[in-house]
Structure formats: C-alpha cells, structure tokens
Amino acid sequence: MWEYKFKSDKQLKDWYDDKVRKGINGFIDFLDFQNWYNDRVKDQSCYYCGLTERESQKIIHNGLLTSKRFPNEGQFSQGVNRGYWLEVDKRNPNGLYSRENCVPSCYFCNNDKSDVFTDIQYREFVTDRIGFLRNILNNNE
C-alpha cells in the first residue's frame, strides 16, 4: 500500500553536503537550506508545471511511468532515487544553489530544463518549443 513519504533530514543533509563539496552552495548553512526546503518544497508543487510531490510519488509507486532512476517498489539506492520527491532546481543554471536562485521542481521538469535554460526561458520553451528555438535562431542571424 502506498503511503506518502517526506524526504528525511539525512537525505537533505546529504544533498546539502554534496553541494558544499562541489563549491556550488549559496545557502548560509544546513539550517538555512533545511528551513528553505521546509518552507518552499515540502508538500508543495513544481514551480514549472504544478505537479505535487504526492502526485509524483503515486505515479512512480504505481508504475504509471518508469525509469531506471526511479525507486522500484519503494527500494531506494544510489542513483535510483529520482522522481519520488520534488527536486531543488536552480532558476539560473550558472548560479549557486541559494534561497534566491532555487525553486522546487518535479523530476520531469528538472530533467527537461537541465542546465540549458533559465527559469524564464524554460517557461517560454515549454509553451512553444519550436517557436522558442526558431526565435533563438532568428535572433542570431
């Protein structure tokens, strides 16, 4: 039986420590990040599409969409834990992870946006993909 699960403090700490190690953290400290996460991400929805964390968990748990990156039957492991929780996305991919530069994002939008688009560009892109790309081409000719 599926039951909604919040992301654990250990998972949050591991994510935070990884960003510190990589030199891409802009939060004051772990408590600053944890407070931001609890205010902005926990039990919220994707900044880009509105999918909630609960909806994402149901999709994955019930096998409605599958990926090698998704936990299988609730089993989480290294590299197999994406999609279950909202992710932390950088609005500007060239900036640091910080209160000002981060938004909650579902796996699907975060994976699609990648580090290619800013948040504004991505919202334009998803409304008219070919129009957005052709506009970039036309502006560069």
C-alpha positions, -999 to 999 in steps of 0.1 A, spaced: 0 0 0 14 34 -10 19 60 17 33 95 12 68 99 25 86 132 33 122 135 24 143 127 55 167 151 72 195 127 64 187 129 27 185 167 29 219 168 47 235 145 21 222 168 -7 235 199 11 269 184 18 272 174 -18 266 210 -30 291 223 -4 318 197 -16 312 208 -52 315 245 -43 280 253 -57 263 260 -24 250 295 -16 229 288 15 243 302 48 245 267 64 225 235 65 198 250 88 193 278 63 188 252 35 166 230 57 144 259 66 141 270 29 133 234 19 106 230 45 91 264 36 93 260 -2 95 224 -11 80 201 15 44 192 5 44 218 -23 42 217 -61 66 220 -90 74 257 -98 71 249 -136 41 226 -140 24 224 -107 28 186 -101 27 179 -64 52 157 -46 23 134 -36 12 131 -72 48 123 -83 51 96 -56 18 80 -68 30 80 -104 62 63 -95 50 39 -68 21 27 -90 45 22 -120 25 46 -142 58 59 -156 90 40 -152 127 49 -153 159 32 -142 163 63 -120 131 57 -101 130 36 -69 115 2 -77 88 -9 -52 99 16 -27 136 4 -28 159 34 -29 196 32 -37 225 53 -51 213 66 -84 178 51 -80 160 77 -60 149 104 -85 114 115 -91 99 105 -57 104 139 -42 104 174 -56 139 184 -65 158 216 -60 163 234 -93 185 265 -99 165 292 -117 197 304 -133 218 273 -140 250 293 -138 243 305 -103 247 289 -69 221 269 -50 207 296 -28 174 309 -14 172 334 -43 181 311 -71 162 279 -61 127 266 -68 110 233 -62 109 212 -94 94 178 -103 118 153 -118 102 157 -152 107 194 -154 141 194 -138 153 167 -162 139 186 -192 151 220 -181 186 206 -172 213 233 -171 202 246 -206 176 272 -197 169 298 -170 135 296 -154 121 322 -176 135 306 -208 122 272 -198 86 285 -192 87 301 -227 102 269 -241 75 245 -228 47 267 -241 60 267 -277 92 246 -281 97 250 -318 88 287 -317 112 293 -289 141 276 -307 133 293 -340 132 326 -323 167 320 -309 179 311 -345 163 342 -360 178 365 -333 213 351 -340 212 356 -378 
